[in-house]
Amino acid sequence: MTVTLTWEGIVLTLLAAAGIVCLIYFSLLMKKLIGTLKEVDVILKDSQVVASIAADKATKVDGIIDGVGDTVETVVNAMKGNQNVVNAATSIVNAVSSLTGMLKKGEMKQRRKKSR
């Protein structure tokens, strides 16, 4: 029995084998890509949660800073004689108590999230 090999047959066989190897490699690559995309989706969802928390805290801090600014203005006016010292001290105590209340409230929320 005689087997005849031609260059064309050899090249086509090699191309077919290379094509099969490429298809297998491509399918494994796609499987890894799908897993990576799922992980990226989870990370993006977490980052949206963190961004919303940061925006909420920034709004609260802005309010606190406004309160502190008003208190400083009150103290300056009191020093100029535009307001009595008792009202200035009351404003300072109110600002400090609101600041500590906000900080304690934030700590309580963080503890609740950690305990979950």
C-alpha positions, -999 to 999 in steps of 0.1 A, spaced: 0 0 0 13 34 -10 6 67 6 12 98 -14 18 131 4 16 163 -14 27 197 -2 -8 210 -5 -21 182 17 6 187 43 0 225 44 -38 221 47 -34 195 75 -11 219 94 -35 248 89 -64 227 101 -44 216 132 -34 252 139 -70 263 135 -82 237 161 -55 248 185 -65 285 180 -102 277 186 -93 258 219 -71 287 230 -98 313 221 -125 294 240 -103 292 271 -95 328 268 -132 337 266 -139 316 297 -113 336 317 -125 369 303 -161 362 314 -148 354 349 -128 386 350 -158 407 338 -179 392 366 -153 403 392 -151 437 376 -188 441 379 -187 433 416 -159 458 421 -178 485 403 -209 479 424 -188 482 456 -173 514 443 -207 529 437 -216 522 473 -184 538 485 -190 568 463 -225 573 476 -213 571 512 -185 596 505 -210 620 489 -233 617 519 -205 623 543 -193 653 522 -227 668 524 -228 664 562 -193 678 566 -203 708 545 -232 715 569 -208 712 599 -184 735 583 -211 760 577 -221 758 614 -185 763 625 -182 793 602 -213 808 616 -199 802 651 -166 819 643 -185 848 629 -206 850 661 -174 850 682 -158 877 660 -190 898 663 -190 892 701 -154 904 703 -164 935 684 -192 942 708 -220 935 684 -233 906 705 -230 896 741 -207 870 753 -234 846 766 -249 843 731 -215 836 716 -207 809 741 -241 794 735 -235 793 698 -201 776 703 -216 750 726 -243 743 701 -218 739 672 -196 716 692 -225 695 704 -239 691 668 -204 682 656 -200 655 683 -235 642 676 -228 638 639 -195 621 646 -211 597 671 -239 589 647 -214 581 619 -194 558 643 -226 540 652 -234 534 615 -199 521 609 -201 497 638 -234 484 626 -220 478 591 -190 460 605 -211 438 627 -231 426 597 
